[in-house]
Amino acid sequence: MATSKDKLILDESCKTKPDIEYPTNWGFKIIGRDKNKLLSCIKEIMREKEHVCSIGNISKTGKFTTYNTSCIVMNEEERNKIFKYFEDHDDIDMVI
């Protein structure tokens, strides 16, 4: 498993998936145009799931806001499902 000192770069030269031990705390960076809608989206998607949310950066022009949210995911399927919910939401421009 990668340590905090290791750098993991996923590109065409990296043929293996990272070794992630579950359950684990996983973070999502949510980017959108309206900070209130972003917060609503996070609450809607996380529902009753315990999570942490904090404001990230605001673009120089003020057009985009970033929120960081994290939660404990039990497995890769759950992690990917939450990511997909964020990715497909109309009020979210990007999720990382």
BELVEN-V410218 format. One line per field, one symbol per residue. phi: phi as a letter, one per 40 degrees, with the letter a starting at -180 (. if undefined). A space follows every 10 residues. Layout:
# BELVEN-V410218
phi->???
This chain:
# BELVEN-V410218
phi->.cccccbbbc accccbcccb cbcacbbbbb bacbcccccc ccccccfccc abbacbcbcd cgcbbbbbba acbcacdcdc ccdcdcdccc cbcabb
